[in-house]
Amino acid sequence: MSFLRKKYKVRRVTSAGGHQISLPPGWIENKNLQEAEVLYNSDVVVIVPPGIKVNEKVLEGAFEREK
């Protein structure tokens, strides 16, 4: 399992269409996010605030498929 990386601008309001997720407003305000890095693959999406490093090898081992 490897992850692709992409930076996204954080919007509080989204236009119609496209993909969107909702984050708690307090979480966004506490971090004062303007941009967030997203690590993703076919199974998992991880939102990473600026200034946080992710050990992808550890992250890969953190997920298991339910049986």
NORLIN-V143214 format. One record per residue. N is the residue number from 1. RES is the residue in three letters. PSI is psi as a letter, one per 30 degrees, with the letter a starting at -180 (none if undefined). NEAR is the number of other ideal C-beta (glycine too) atoms within 12 Angstrom. Layout:
n->N res->RES psi->PSI near->NEAR
n->N res->RES psi->PSI near->NEAR
This chain:
n->1 res->MET psi->j near->20
n->2 res->SER psi->l near->14
n->3 res->PHE psi->k near->25
n->4 res->LEU psi->l near->16
n->5 res->ARG psi->k near->19
n->6 res->LYS psi->k near->18
n->7 res->LYS psi->k near->17
n->8 res->TYR psi->k near->25
n->9 res->LYS psi->k near->14
n->10 res->VAL psi->k near->27
n->11 res->ARG psi->k near->17
n->12 res->ARG psi->f near->14
n->13 res->VAL psi->k near->9
n->14 res->THR psi->l near->15
n->15 res->SER psi->l near->8
n->16 res->ALA psi->k near->6
n->17 res->GLY psi->l near->6
n->18 res->GLY psi->a near->9
n->19 res->HIS psi->k near->12
n->20 res->GLN psi->l near->15
n->21 res->ILE psi->l near->18
n->22 res->SER psi->k near->14
n->23 res->LEU psi->k near->22
n->24 res->PRO psi->k near->13
n->25 res->PRO psi->e near->13
n->26 res->GLY psi->e near->10
n->27 res->TRP psi->e near->16
n->28 res->ILE psi->e near->20
n->29 res->GLU psi->e near->13
n->30 res->ASN psi->f near->11
n->31 res->LYS psi->f near->20
n->32 res->ASN psi->h near->14
n->33 res->LEU psi->k near->26
n->34 res->GLN psi->e near->15
n->35 res->GLU psi->l near->19
n->36 res->ALA psi->k near->27
n->37 res->GLU psi->k near->25
n->38 res->VAL psi->k near->24
n->39 res->LEU psi->k near->28
n->40 res->TYR psi->l near->23
n->41 res->ASN psi->a near->18
n->42 res->SER psi->f near->11
n->43 res->ASP psi->f near->17
n->44 res->VAL psi->k near->21
n->45 res->VAL psi->k near->23
n->46 res->VAL psi->k near->27
n->47 res->ILE psi->k near->27
n->48 res->VAL psi->j near->26
n->49 res->PRO psi->l near->23
n->50 res->PRO psi->k near->17
n->51 res->GLY psi->f near->12
n->52 res->ILE psi->k near->15
n->53 res->LYS psi->k near->12
n->54 res->VAL psi->k near->21
n->55 res->ASN psi->j near->14
n->56 res->GLU psi->e near->22
n->57 res->LYS psi->e near->11
n->58 res->VAL psi->e near->13
n->59 res->LEU psi->e near->23
n->60 res->GLU psi->e near->18
n->61 res->GLY psi->f near->10
n->62 res->ALA psi->f near->16
n->63 res->PHE psi->k near->18
n->64 res->GLU psi->k near->10
n->65 res->ARG psi->k near->8
n->66 res->GLU psi->k near->5
n->67 res->LYS psi->none near->3
